Amino acid sequence: MKKTLFALCFVLLGTVSLAVAAELKVGDKAPDFKLNDSTGKESSLNAPQFRGKVLYIAYVDPDEKDTNSHVEEALKKEQDSGGLDKARYESFWIVNLKATAKPNFMIKSALKSKQKKTGATIVLDPDYTILNLWGLKNDSSDVVILDKQRICRYVHNGKLSPEEVVKMVKIIKEYQGK
């Protein structure tokens, strides 16, 4: 009995330390993953459409999908003015399906219009893959910027202030030129 209890405690402590160690921080190489979009097409950080590009990644709760819509608007404005080169950066949304009680078919339908509006690649995370892999918070929205080598250059949890949007855009501009 004591051996079983000791083994269980050891496993639990190991799990807690792995969760802390998995937190993605600025300067860390982001672990890759494979997730599907709403049509079942698989995507990852190494997908052909992302090669050689800086990635703006939004990890979102479907119920709070508009939390950082002002960021999308700022990115679009920068792109239209020539400040961001669409050939060198890409928007990538990861939707946290476990964060909502809405049925998946409703979410998938809403995502089609969001994808058409933003041009972003949107994939579905049905089981906290990214939360567990990157140590993100299970809140309404997380933003991550990865450079071309998939090194994390920016992480923010929650709604971005106007100052944070400016900072984030500056980072994308800096790394799209490298």
C-alpha positions as CSV (number, residue, x, y, z in Angstrom):
1,M,0.0,0.0,0.0
2,K,2.8,2.4,0.9
3,K,4.6,1.7,-2.3
4,T,1.5,2.4,-4.3
5,L,0.8,5.6,-2.5
6,F,4.5,6.7,-3.0
7,A,4.3,5.8,-6.7
8,L,1.1,7.8,-7.1
9,C,2.7,10.9,-5.3
10,F,5.8,10.6,-7.5
11,V,3.7,10.6,-10.7
12,L,1.6,13.5,-9.5
13,L,4.7,15.6,-8.6
14,G,6.2,14.7,-12.0
15,T,3.1,15.9,-13.8
16,V,3.1,19.2,-11.9
17,S,6.7,19.8,-12.7
18,L,6.2,19.0,-16.4
19,A,3.3,21.5,-16.6
20,V,5.5,24.3,-15.1
21,A,8.4,23.3,-17.4
22,A,6.1,23.4,-20.5
23,E,5.2,27.1,-20.2
24,L,6.2,28.9,-23.4
25,K,8.3,32.0,-22.7
26,V,10.0,34.6,-24.9
27,G,13.2,33.0,-26.3
28,D,11.8,29.4,-26.2
29,K,11.4,27.4,-29.3
30,A,7.8,26.6,-29.6
31,P,7.0,22.8,-29.7
32,D,5.2,21.8,-32.9
33,F,1.8,20.1,-33.0
34,K,-0.7,18.7,-35.5
35,L,-4.3,20.0,-35.4
36,N,-7.1,19.9,-37.9
37,D,-9.1,22.7,-39.4
38,S,-12.9,22.6,-39.6
39,T,-12.7,20.5,-42.8
40,G,-10.3,17.9,-41.3
41,K,-7.2,19.2,-43.0
42,E,-4.1,18.9,-40.8
43,S,-1.9,21.8,-40.0
44,S,1.2,22.5,-37.9
45,L,3.8,25.1,-37.3
46,N,5.8,23.5,-40.1
47,A,3.0,23.6,-42.7
48,P,4.1,24.8,-46.1
49,Q,2.1,28.0,-45.9
50,F,4.0,29.1,-42.8
51,R,7.6,28.4,-43.9
52,G,9.8,31.4,-43.7
53,K,7.1,33.5,-42.1
54,V,6.6,35.1,-38.7
55,L,3.4,33.8,-37.1
56,Y,0.8,35.8,-35.2
57,I,-1.0,33.1,-33.2
58,A,-4.3,33.7,-31.5
59,Y,-5.4,30.9,-29.1
60,V,-9.1,31.7,-28.5
61,D,-12.2,30.6,-26.6
62,P,-15.1,30.5,-29.1
63,D,-17.3,32.4,-26.7
64,E,-14.7,35.2,-26.5
65,K,-13.6,35.2,-30.2
66,D,-13.8,39.0,-30.5
67,T,-11.7,39.8,-27.4
68,N,-8.8,40.8,-29.5
69,S,-10.6,41.8,-32.7
70,H,-8.9,45.2,-32.5
71,V,-5.6,43.3,-33.0
72,E,-6.9,41.9,-36.3
73,E,-7.9,45.4,-37.4
74,A,-4.4,46.8,-36.5
75,L,-2.7,44.0,-38.4
76,K,-5.0,44.6,-41.5
77,K,-4.3,48.4,-41.3
78,E,-0.5,47.8,-41.1
79,Q,-0.7,45.4,-44.0
80,D,-2.7,47.8,-46.1
81,S,-0.3,50.6,-45.4
82,G,2.7,48.4,-46.4
83,G,4.0,48.2,-42.9
84,L,3.5,44.4,-42.8
85,D,4.5,42.2,-45.7
86,K,1.8,39.4,-46.0
87,A,4.5,37.3,-47.8
88,R,6.5,37.3,-44.5
89,Y,3.9,36.9,-41.8
90,E,0.8,34.8,-41.3
91,S,-2.1,34.9,-38.9
92,F,-2.9,31.5,-37.3
93,W,-5.8,30.9,-35.1
94,I,-6.2,28.0,-32.7
95,V,-9.7,27.5,-31.3
96,N,-10.0,26.0,-27.9
97,L,-13.1,23.8,-28.3
98,K,-13.1,22.7,-24.7
99,A,-13.6,26.3,-23.5
100,T,-17.2,26.4,-24.7
101,A,-20.5,24.4,-24.4
102,K,-21.5,25.3,-27.9
103,P,-21.7,22.4,-30.3
104,N,-18.7,22.0,-32.6
105,F,-20.9,22.3,-35.8
106,M,-21.9,25.8,-34.7
107,I,-18.3,26.8,-34.0
108,K,-17.2,25.5,-37.3
109,S,-19.8,27.4,-39.1
110,A,-18.8,30.7,-37.4
111,L,-15.2,30.0,-38.1
112,K,-15.8,30.0,-41.9
113,S,-16.9,33.6,-41.9
114,K,-14.0,34.6,-39.5
115,Q,-11.5,32.9,-41.8
116,K,-12.9,34.6,-44.8
117,K,-12.8,38.0,-43.1
118,T,-9.2,37.7,-41.7
119,G,-7.6,35.3,-44.1
120,A,-6.1,33.4,-41.2
121,T,-5.6,29.7,-41.0
122,I,-7.9,28.4,-38.3
123,V,-7.4,25.0,-36.6
124,L,-9.4,23.3,-33.8
125,D,-8.0,22.2,-30.5
126,P,-10.5,19.7,-29.1
127,D,-8.5,18.5,-26.1
128,Y,-6.2,21.3,-24.7
129,T,-3.3,20.2,-26.9
130,I,-1.9,23.7,-27.0
131,L,-2.6,24.6,-23.4
132,N,-0.7,21.5,-22.3
133,L,2.1,21.8,-24.9
134,W,2.8,25.5,-24.5
135,G,1.5,26.1,-20.9
136,L,-0.9,28.8,-22.0
137,K,-3.7,30.0,-19.6
138,N,-7.2,28.7,-20.2
139,D,-8.7,32.2,-20.5
140,S,-10.5,34.0,-23.3
141,S,-7.5,34.8,-25.5
142,D,-3.8,34.2,-25.7
143,V,-1.5,35.8,-28.3
144,V,1.9,34.4,-29.3
145,I,4.3,35.7,-31.9
146,L,6.8,33.2,-33.3
147,D,9.7,34.1,-35.6
148,K,10.7,32.2,-38.7
149,Q,12.6,29.7,-36.6
150,R,9.6,29.2,-34.3
151,I,11.3,31.0,-31.4
152,C,8.7,32.7,-29.2
153,R,9.1,36.5,-29.4
154,Y,5.9,37.6,-27.7
155,V,3.3,36.1,-25.4
156,H,0.3,37.8,-23.9
157,N,-2.7,36.4,-22.0
158,G,-6.0,38.2,-22.3
159,K,-7.1,41.4,-24.1
160,L,-4.2,43.4,-25.5
161,S,-4.1,47.1,-24.6
162,P,-3.5,49.6,-27.4
163,E,0.1,49.8,-26.2
164,E,0.5,46.0,-26.3
165,V,-0.9,46.0,-29.9
166,V,1.8,48.6,-30.9
167,K,4.5,46.5,-29.3
168,M,3.3,43.3,-30.9
169,V,3.1,44.9,-34.4
170,K,6.6,46.3,-33.9
171,I,7.9,42.8,-33.0
172,I,6.3,41.3,-36.2
173,K,7.8,44.0,-38.3
174,E,11.2,43.4,-36.7
175,Y,11.3,39.7,-37.3
176,Q,9.6,39.6,-40.7
177,G,12.8,41.4,-41.9
178,K,15.2,38.9,-40.4
